[in-house]
Amino acid sequence: MPMIRPLTTSDLSAFLALRKQSWSTDPLSWDHDPGEVVDPEEWRPRMDAIDNERFILGYFLTEDRTEPQLAGIIGFSRFEKQKRRHRAMVWGVYVDPEARGRGAAKLLLEECLERARKMEGLHHLVLSVSNHAEAAIRLYTAAGFVEWGRETAAARTGEVFMDEIHMRFELSRTRQ
């Protein structure tokens, strides 16, 4: 049975390895290059949740393993400025190809949305996704995210351009 929990600094190495892997397995979904250097010290302070305003959830495979294996991630960051605190961003969603087809991304997104709904004053979530990430677009659309804009040719891998699709999810219908 898989497990979903917030990541901590003890998960830093596994998180960074999975994040770097995503740039190689799905190069048309990211604006990072596979050979890009990742500084663990840059990520260390981001790993621990801050009053549930910022977190990274991990999907762990547990069956047939002595240690749970990190196989999926989703990031969440509430905007800090007072005039933007009604918004939060979902970022970095990725599932290891060996763990796909198990509903991992859906479970991660559902847990993220459940946590977001409990945050006082939070009105909506935003994210951006590559037009080449068709499974991700279907997941977000099925969850209720709506496209509100698109930047064509926002990134490029080799000679392939990627549109950045901007999506929004309303947590409540009434504005505060």
Secondary structure, 3 states (H helix, E strand, C coil): CCEEEECCHHHHHHHHHHHHHHHHHCHHHCCCCCCCCCCHHHHHHHHCCCCCCEEEEEEEECCCCCCCEEEEEEEEEECCCHHHCCEEEEEEEEECHHHCCCCHHHHHHHHHHHHHHCCCCCCEEEEEEECCCHHHHHHHHHHCCEEEEEEEEEEEECCEEEEEEEEEEECCCCCC
